[in-house]
Amino acid sequence: MDYAPSLLYEQSYAININKPADPFFYYFDYDERNYAINMEFQHFHSFYELFILLDSEAAHIIEGKYYPLKMYDMVLLKPGLLHKTEYPPGQSRKRLIINFNIPRDESPLKLSMSRVFSVFDASPCVFRFSAEKQQPLFTLLNTVFNQGKDLSPIRDLTIHTKFMEFLYTLYDEARFNCYKADNLPDTSASRIYTITAWIHKNYRQEITLTSLADQFNVSACYLSHLFKQITGFTIVGYVQMTRIRNVQQMLLYTDKKITDIAEECGLSSFSQFNRTFKALCHVSPSSYRVSPQKSSALPAARL
C-alpha cells in the first residue's frame, strides 16, 4: 500500500546548535523563499548542506549544471561545492535547509563515518525517493523538529543522535534514488546550462566567446545574447566569477601563494586578477584570506 509521508513545517522556525565555524554545528532552517531572492551567482560553504523542497517546483544549479526539483527532492551539498537555488516566479516555496558540521576523524568511527558521508559524493547529488522510502527518513526529521522545541538540558545531544540516524538511513537507502533530471523549460536553456557546466570543469584554460561558440556549434552573437538572457551574466563575467569563486576556496582551504592560486585558476595576469577580485569581493585576496566573513555576504558585481 502506498502512502504520502510529510515533513513537519513551521514558517521561520529554526533549530540552532553552535556556530558555522565550530567543528560541531547544526542549523535547521524552516522557511519559504521566492523568485525575488534568487542569488546572482553560485556560492559555497565551509559546512555541509542538505536542502529539501517542501513545495512545488524549484531548481538547484550546482557547478553550473541545472537540476529541476520536485516536492521532497533532497539536494546534498558538501563543503566547497558551488551552488544556488532557483525559485520560479509566483508564490513563495517552502523548504528545509540543514547546515551542519560533524567531526568525522575520531577513531574507531572514522571509516564508518566516511562511508555514511559518501552520499554527499554521489552523482547526481539530488535524491528522489518513493513514498515508502521517504517515510523512515521523514519520521526521523520530524522527531528532530519536535526535539527542537524541547527544553531538556540534553536537547542538543538528542537532536544529534536522531540526525545521525537520519544520515545512516539515507546511506542505506541511497541505492533506491530514482532522481532523473527532467527536461529543462526549453532547449535554449538546456544548451546554456550544458555550457555553464562545461565552464565549471574547464575554467582553468583560456575561454572566449568565440571558442565556446565554435565548440558548441552556435553563432557567437546568438550565444552571447542567449547566455546573458538565461544566466544574467556575460560569458566573460561568468567565467571570471567561476574563477574567483574557486580562488576564494583555495585562499581559505590551502596555504598556496596567492600568485600560484591565481595562475592555477586561469588568471595569468596578477594585476588584473587583483583588480577583478577586489571588484567582485570588495576586499583584496590577502584580506579575504585573513577575514573571509567581511566579504562572504556581499553580492557579486555584474560583469
N, C-alpha and C positions, 0 to 999 in steps of 0.2 A: 504494500500500500504506500503510495506516495503522499507526501505532506510538505507543507511550506513553512519551514522554521523562520523565525525572525529575530533580529537583534534589537535589544532594548535601546531606546534612544531618548535623549532629553536635550533640547537645544541649549547650547552654551554650557553644557555640563563638562567638567574636566576633572581628571584624576592626575595629580602631580606628585612624583616622588623624586626629590633631589633636583639637580640642575644638569643641563645637557653636557657640560664639561666633566661631570663626575663619572667615574668608572661604572657606577650603578645608578641608573636613571630610567624613569618611566614618565610618559606624558600621554594620557588618553584624552583625545580631544573630540567631543561630540558637537557638531555644529553643521551649518549649511553655508554654501558658497554659490556665487553666480558668475555669469559671464563678465561682469564689470571688474572682478578682481583677478582675472586671468593674468598670470605673470608674463612679462615681456619675453624673458628668456629662461632657459633651464638653469636650475641651481643645484647645489649639493649640500649634504650634511655630514657631520663627523659621527653621527649616530645612525642606527637602523631605523627604517620607517616602514610601517605596514598601513596601507590605505585600503579601506573598504567602502565601496559606494553603497549607500543605503537608499538610493532613489533611482530615478530613470537615468537615461544615458549621460555619460561624460566620456572623457578620454584621458589617457596619460601619454605624454611624449617622453621617451626615455632614450638618451643618447641619440636624439634626432629621429627615432622611429616612433610611429604613431600606433597606439594601442586603443581601439574602441572598447568601452566598458559597458557592461550591463549591471543591473541591480545585483549586489552581493559579490561581484568580482573583487578579488583581492590582488593588490599590487605590492610586491615585496622588493624593497629598495635597500641595498647595502650601502654602507658609508662610501662617499665619494662618487656615487653614480649620478650623472646629470639627468634631471627630470623636471617636469612640471605637469600640473593638472590643467586640462582644458575643459571648461564648462560651457555648454551651448547657450545661446541666447534664450531668454524666457525665465521661467521660475527658478528659484534657488534649488540646489540639490543637496540633500542631506548626505553626510559622510562621516566616517570614523577614521581618525588618523592616530596611530600609535607610534610614538617615537620612543626609542629605548636604547640603553647600553647595558650589557650584562657581561661581567668578567667571564672569560672563557678559558683561561690558561691554567687554572688550578688543577693540578694532578690530584686524583686519578681520573677526573672527569673530562679532561681536555679532549680526548679522542671522541667521546660521546657527544660533547657539545659541538665539536666541529662537524660531526655528521648531521646533527639537528639543524645547524645553521647553513648547511649546504643547500637548503631550499632557496636561500637568497642568491645562489649562483645559477639558479635554473634559467633556462631559455626556452620559451619566454618567461619573464618574471611576473606574469599575470596568471592567477589561478581562478578557475571556474569549476565549481563542484555541483553535483546533483544535490537535490534537497536531502537525500539520505545521508550523504557525506558531509553536508553543511551542519546537520543537526548537532553532532558532538562538539564541533568547533564553536558554534554559536552558543551552546549551553555553557561552555567554559567562559566565553567572553561576557555572557550575561551575568555569570557569577562575579566576574571582576567588576562589572557595572554596579552591582549591588554592594559589593565589598567596599567600593569607593566611598559609600555613604556611611560606612561603619566607623564608629569612634573608638574601636578597640585599639589598645596600645600595640598590638601586633598586626594592625591592618596592612601595613606595607609588606610584611612577610607573607600574609595570606594572598595578597594580590600577585606577588612574585611567584608564589607556588602555583597558582592557577594559570598564570600566563605561561610559565614553563611547561605546564601540562598541555596548554594550547599549542605551543611550538612542537612538542613531541607528537601530538596528534596530527598536526599539519605535515610533519615529516613523514609519518606513517601513511598519510592519505595522498601525498603528493603524486603518486603514480596514477591516481584517478583524475588528475587535472584534465578537463575537457575543453580548455580555452582554445579557441581559434580566432585569429584576428578577422573580424568581419570586414566586409568591403567598406572602403572609405566613402565619404559622401559623393565623390566623383573621381574620375580617372585623373584629372589635373592635380587634385590634392594628393592622390596616391603617388603620382610621379614625383612631386616635390618632396614628399616625405621619404621616398626612396633616395633622393639626392641628399637630403639632410642627414640621413643615417650614414650614407657614404662619407660625407664630410667628417662626421664624428670619428670614423675609422681611419681617415686619411689626412687629418688636419695638419700633420707634421710636414707634409710635402707642399710644394707650390700649387695653389689652386686659384684659377682665374675664371671669370665668366666664360671666356672662350673655350677653355679646356673642359669645363663642365658641359657646355653646350655640345661640344664635339663628342664627348664621351657618352652622353645620354641622347644623342641624335635629335637635337631640338635647336631651333634658331636661338641665337644669343638674345635677341630683342624680346622674343616671346618668353624665354626663360627668365630674364631679368624682371619683366612685368609680373609674371605669374608667381615667382619666388617671393617678391615683395608683397603681393596680394595675400598669399597663403601664410607666410611666416611673420610678416610685419617688418622684415629686415631686408636690406640689400644683400646680395651674395657676399660682397666684401665684408659687410658688417657682421653677417652670421659667422663667417669663417673666423673673423677676429674675436668675436665673443666666445666661440668654441675654444680657440687657443687660450684666451685669457682665463676662462674657467679652469682649464687644465693647468695653466700656470699657477693659479690660486691653490689648487690641490697640492702641487709639488712644493710650493712655498711652505705649506702647512705640514706636509707629511714626509718631506725629505730634508736632508741637510745639504743638498746640492747648491752650488753657487748660482746666484741669480742669472748671471750671463749664460751659464750652461743650461739652465732651465728654459730661458728664452729661446735659445737655439734649438733645443730639443723639441720645443713646441712649435717650431716653424717660424719663429720671429727672429730672423737673422740680423736685422738692424737694431742694435741695442738702444740707440737714441730714440728710434721710432717706437720700439717696444715700451720704453719708459713713458713716452707721451700717451700711447694708447692705453696702457694700464691705468695711468692716473686719470685719464678722461672717463674711463668706464668704472673705475673703483673708487675714485676720488681721494686716493692716497697713493704714495709711491709703493713699489713692490717691497722694499725693505721695511717700510712702516706696516704694510699689510702682514708681513711675516711675523712681526713683533706683536701686533694687536689687530687680528682679523675682525674682531667684533665691531670695530669702528666703521667698517665699510660693508659688512656682510648683509646689512639690511637695506643698503642703498640700491635703487633701481639702476639698471644698466642704461647708459645713454643710447639713443637710437643712432645708427650709422646709415 
